Amino acid sequence: MLILIPGATGRMGLCLVRAALRRGHRAATPPRCPPDIAAELEGFVEVPDLFGGNVGAPFDRACAGGVDAVVVAWNEEPRLVLDAQLALLRAAERAGVRRFHAASWNTDWEGMPLGVIESYDAMICFARLALLSSPVKPLYVFCGVLAMTLFGVPGAGSLEGDSHLWVREEKEGGEGKGRRVINVVGAGATPTPFSTEDDAAEFSIALTTSEGAEKGGYFRFCSDEFSLLELKATYERVRGEECSINHVMDVETCKGMIKKAREEAIEAGELYKRFKGIVGLVYAVFLDEGAYNIRAVDSDRFPGVPRTKLEDYIRANEWI
């Protein structure tokens, strides 16, 4: 199949391109890819302004030429997920593309009301609009927390910067690796579904290219499952180094902070500016309560898709 992968230069996007190529598919995607990937690409269409009013024509060109499926790898920026993705869906309709994997890879928001976590609101709105207005039935994949988000890689999600959960301290003078600390809201004892980007990408490509994918729907996959306390124990066992737990606050205090920050942002008319500073706290509550955890019922759907254990992921990634 020829698969169009918008957002392919991002972390998830590159994993999707590699997964597609490994499975013998052809990938059409933007430039600025690593040379080993760029040499294998079918082509690309550059869109100068994803938020402008003239994205329809570039999206039409991107979906033309025999594209069989679209897998959207854009991040959680609301205008990308709703405005741009909706325009891309219309282009897919016009081109007769019926396999459309929407931006997702989250905790389980299928039945979530609006206003629970701002970074999912645009995804929920897109899913509803697609249902109400399009013959294309998108695919959505929920996979728990992604590895690079969990470990606070810059640009990989909401658990970085001031909201970091995993702290990599450096030794004084910058010489070598210092201790590791996990910032915990609540007890840290709730099991959390976890997926590596590579595993989630393999599952999504297998799903998108499988029989019946044009019927769309919600699917649930994860690589492993563990609590933050188990993360500490696993790291210490694998690395032979201490990992500390920092109990930041209890869950009710965190909920109070979220409520206050959200009300102040709305009152000031600046939720669109401030929401990224709120969602990290909401994720911390999710991790403790597990209210929107997935049940990974589709994890064995494609036997060839790997499921990397936490222990193996830590062992293979020295930067953690």
C-alpha positions as MATLAB code, in Angstrom:
seq = 'MLILIPGATGRMGLCLVRAALRRGHRAATPPRCPPDIAAELEGFVEVPDLFGGNVGAPFDRACAGGVDAVVVAWNEEPRLVLDAQLALLRAAERAGVRRFHAASWNTDWEGMPLGVIESYDAMICFARLALLSSPVKPLYVFCGVLAMTLFGVPGAGSLEGDSHLWVREEKEGGEGKGRRVINVVGAGATPTPFSTEDDAAEFSIALTTSEGAEKGGYFRFCSDEFSLLELKATYERVRGEECSINHVMDVETCKGMIKKAREEAIEAGELYKRFKGIVGLVYAVFLDEGAYNIRAVDSDRFPGVPRTKLEDYIRANEWI';
ca = [
       0.000    0.000    0.000;
       0.971    3.636   -0.505;
       0.549    5.348    2.887;
       0.467    9.112    3.346;
       1.974   10.051    6.746;
       1.535   13.762    7.580;
       3.796   14.772   10.471;
       6.382   12.151    9.585;
       9.343   14.208   10.782;
       8.147   14.025   14.396;
       9.086   11.249   16.798;
       5.925    9.227   16.246;
       5.947   10.003   12.541;
       9.425    8.607   11.978;
       8.447    5.435   13.808;
       5.395    5.102   11.550;
       7.481    5.565    8.386;
       9.957    2.918    9.504;
       7.140    0.531   10.437;
       5.483    1.016    7.034;
       8.723    0.403    5.154;
       9.568   -2.658    7.273;
       6.208   -4.137    6.361;
       6.788   -3.665    2.660;
       4.539   -0.634    2.142;
       5.391    2.606    0.370;
       5.377    5.874    2.286;
       4.604    9.371    0.995;
       5.684   11.977    3.502;
       7.275   15.448    3.925;
      11.004   16.178    3.489;
      13.550   16.655    6.302;
      13.647   12.935    7.064;
      16.899   11.118    7.888;
      18.771   10.170    4.679;
      18.205    6.426    5.110;
      14.436    7.010    5.182;
      14.273    9.805    2.598;
      15.865    7.543   -0.011;
      12.967    5.094    0.298;
      10.096    7.562    0.215;
       7.640    7.731   -2.646;
       7.446   11.517   -2.562;
       6.139   14.461   -0.582;
       3.874   17.499   -0.782;
       4.912   20.570    1.183;
       2.148   22.602    2.874;
       3.498   26.095    3.675;
       0.782   27.069    6.177;
      -1.216   24.331    7.898;
      -3.334   26.942    9.690;
      -4.083   29.080    6.647;
      -7.247   29.006    4.597;
      -5.712   27.373    1.525;
      -4.668   23.917    2.713;
      -7.231   22.121    0.569;
      -5.198   22.193   -2.659;
      -1.946   20.846   -1.121;
      -3.923   18.176    0.746;
      -5.639   17.200   -2.514;
      -2.220   16.804   -4.161;
      -0.998   14.758   -1.188;
      -3.949   12.360   -1.374;
      -3.753   11.948   -5.147;
      -1.567    9.543   -7.076;
      -2.846    6.283   -5.717;
      -2.668    6.877   -1.952;
      -4.325    3.906   -0.235;
      -4.299    5.076    3.370;
      -3.584    8.111    5.558;
      -1.970    7.881    8.994;
      -1.851   11.278   10.719;
       1.173   11.737   12.987;
       0.602   15.340   14.041;
       1.023   16.340   17.675;
      -1.750   17.499   20.028;
      -1.784   21.134   18.849;
      -5.568   21.778   18.689;
      -5.509   23.565   15.322;
      -3.634   20.639   13.779;
      -5.883   17.987   15.280;
      -9.178   19.710   14.459;
      -8.811   22.337   11.725;
      -6.017   20.834    9.633;
      -7.014   17.213   10.175;
     -10.597   17.953    9.170;
      -9.343   19.582    5.939;
      -7.187   16.516    5.323;
     -10.173   14.236    5.905;
     -12.117   16.175    3.232;
      -9.204   15.737    0.810;
      -9.190   12.006    1.551;
     -12.931   11.901    0.813;
     -12.432   13.635   -2.541;
      -9.619   11.247   -3.453;
     -11.638    8.175   -2.498;
      -9.256    7.185    0.328;
     -11.208    5.166    2.879;
      -8.441    4.150    5.314;
      -7.774    7.086    7.637;
      -5.908    6.692   10.944;
      -6.483    9.862   12.973;
      -4.002   11.408   15.401;
      -4.501    9.607   18.716;
      -2.108    7.319   20.726;
      -3.542    8.499   24.027;
      -5.273    7.223   27.124;
      -8.886    6.199   26.529;
     -11.007    9.210   25.555;
     -13.754    7.405   23.610;
     -16.419    8.184   26.227;
     -14.706   11.199   27.795;
     -16.698   14.463   27.978;
     -15.144   17.728   26.834;
     -13.218   19.713   29.425;
     -11.519   16.826   31.240;
      -8.131   17.426   29.609;
      -7.586   20.153   27.059;
      -5.147   18.203   24.879;
      -7.872   15.660   24.030;
     -10.728   18.090   23.376;
      -9.832   18.693   19.726;
      -9.513   14.926   19.144;
     -12.956   14.310   20.625;
     -14.426   17.109   18.492;
     -12.763   15.744   15.344;
     -14.101   12.241   16.025;
     -17.629   13.574   16.470;
     -17.468   15.767   13.355;
     -16.128   12.880   11.290;
     -18.977   10.691   12.510;
     -21.565   13.350   11.675;
     -20.249   14.547    8.340;
     -17.975   12.072    6.570;
     -18.318    8.730    4.772;
     -14.748    7.998    5.889;
     -14.650    6.133    9.193;
     -11.374    6.978   10.985;
      -9.295    4.604   13.076;
      -8.156    5.643   16.567;
      -5.524    3.877   18.693;
      -5.308    4.240   22.482;
      -2.024    2.985   23.912;
      -1.621    4.491   27.379;
       1.388    6.719   28.018;
       4.087    6.755   25.339;
       7.640    6.002   26.442;
       9.245    9.309   25.479;
       6.406   11.217   27.137;
       6.788    9.194   30.330;
      10.530    9.820   30.437;
      10.189   13.549   29.721;
      11.975   13.783   26.385;
      11.715   17.451   25.271;
       8.957   17.899   22.708;
       7.501   14.443   23.263;
       4.455   15.325   25.337;
       2.975   16.945   28.412;
       5.197   15.377   31.108;
       8.241   17.573   30.523;
       9.544   20.910   31.761;
       7.708   22.076   34.889;
       5.388   19.057   34.660;
       8.144   16.451   34.418;
       7.509   13.112   36.037;
      10.899   11.489   35.364;
      13.877   13.618   36.432;
      17.394   13.018   35.122;
      19.716   14.859   37.467;
      23.308   15.507   36.446;
      26.307   15.281   38.727;
      27.936   18.502   39.870;
      30.150   19.931   37.176;
      28.172   18.075   34.520;
      30.380   15.008   34.785;
      28.335   11.892   34.273;
      24.869   10.824   35.213;
      23.342   11.767   38.536;
      20.417   10.195   40.332;
      16.963    9.593   38.907;
      13.811   10.915   40.614;
      10.136   10.194   39.933;
       7.758   13.041   40.805;
       4.569   11.389   42.044;
       1.126   12.853   42.680;
      -0.756   10.520   45.017;
       0.541    7.085   45.980;
       2.100    5.973   42.679;
       0.681    2.470   43.051;
      -1.842    2.379   40.195;
      -0.880    0.223   37.171;
      -0.459    2.348   34.040;
      -0.534    1.080   30.421;
       2.669    2.028   28.583;
       3.754    1.797   24.940;
       7.002    2.453   23.133;
       6.631    4.632   20.058;
       8.001    1.844   17.869;
       5.492   -0.724   19.165;
       2.546    1.668   18.820;
       3.625    2.553   15.275;
       3.889   -1.122   14.308;
       0.391   -1.740   15.667;
      -1.057    1.278   13.835;
       0.466    0.330   10.480;
      -0.664   -3.283   10.895;
      -4.168   -2.057   11.784;
      -4.413    0.496    8.952;
      -3.344   -2.048    6.323;
      -5.468   -4.909    7.680;
      -8.661   -6.271    6.201;
     -11.669   -4.205    7.227;
      -9.676   -1.114    8.272;
     -12.023    1.088    6.250;
     -14.730    0.296    8.843;
     -12.834    2.459   11.355;
     -13.252    2.258   15.111;
     -11.393    2.503   18.408;
      -8.561    0.098   19.226;
      -6.540   -0.463   22.378;
      -2.936   -1.660   22.567;
      -0.040   -1.378   24.991;
       3.502   -2.690   25.329;
       3.500   -3.196   29.101;
       1.744   -2.130   32.303;
       3.264   -1.019   35.607;
       2.882    1.473   38.458;
       5.317    4.299   39.176;
       6.516    2.370   42.215;
       7.203   -0.596   39.934;
       9.025    1.742   37.546;
      11.349    2.716   40.407;
      11.985   -0.921   41.330;
      12.583   -1.967   37.716;
      15.039    0.852   37.070;
      16.999    0.027   40.214;
      17.090   -3.670   39.334;
      18.238   -3.100   35.748;
      20.726   -0.293   36.357;
      21.863   -1.081   39.884;
      21.364    2.587   40.795;
      18.989    4.327   43.182;
      15.830    5.952   41.853;
      14.060    8.210   44.349;
      10.350    8.874   44.741;
       9.337   12.497   45.332;
       5.748   12.653   46.592;
       4.810   16.091   45.251;
       1.250   16.361   46.584;
      -1.930   14.384   47.144;
      -4.505   14.007   44.379;
      -7.105   16.331   45.903;
      -4.561   19.157   46.178;
      -3.617   18.598   42.538;
      -7.271   18.698   41.461;
      -7.667   21.995   43.311;
      -4.680   23.441   41.443;
      -6.119   22.294   38.110;
      -9.515   23.850   38.873;
      -7.999   27.164   39.942;
      -5.595   27.365   36.979;
      -8.356   26.499   34.509;
     -10.814   29.042   35.954;
      -8.192   31.791   35.910;
      -7.202   30.998   32.328;
     -10.818   31.039   31.139;
     -11.564   34.253   33.049;
      -8.564   35.914   31.401;
      -9.558   34.591   27.979;
      -6.203   32.829   27.760;
      -6.953   29.126   28.016;
      -5.492   28.736   24.529;
      -2.200   30.131   25.866;
      -2.125   28.421   29.254;
      -3.626   24.961   28.738;
      -0.248   23.279   28.187;
       0.664   24.182   31.765;
      -2.515   22.507   33.018;
      -2.531   19.204   31.165;
       0.612   17.895   32.898;
      -1.230   18.116   36.229;
      -4.256   16.363   34.719;
      -2.032   13.532   33.479;
      -0.619   13.204   37.000;
      -4.156   12.673   38.303;
      -4.821   10.155   35.505;
      -1.719    8.202   36.549;
      -2.882    7.965   40.146;
      -6.579    7.287   39.575;
      -6.386    5.215   36.391;
      -9.863    6.434   35.435;
      -9.057    6.618   31.717;
      -6.628    3.720   31.498;
      -7.115    1.462   28.524;
      -7.893   -2.224   28.688;
      -5.437   -3.477   26.088;
      -7.935   -5.820   24.449;
      -6.424   -5.567   20.948;
      -2.782   -6.129   21.873;
      -2.717   -9.662   20.465;
      -4.640   -8.760   17.314;
      -1.466   -8.792   15.184;
       0.992  -11.436   16.458;
       3.931   -9.879   14.612;
       3.691   -6.575   16.507;
       6.272   -6.469   19.338;
       5.359   -5.637   22.929;
       8.464   -4.270   24.616;
       8.690   -4.798   28.359;
       9.723   -1.875   30.562;
      12.814   -3.751   31.716;
      13.979   -4.258   28.129;
      13.272   -0.641   27.207;
      15.359    0.677   30.117;
      18.166   -1.742   29.281;
      18.222   -0.650   25.632;
      18.134    3.112   26.277;
      21.072    4.408   28.263;
      19.691    7.982   28.263;
      16.812    7.043   30.591;
];
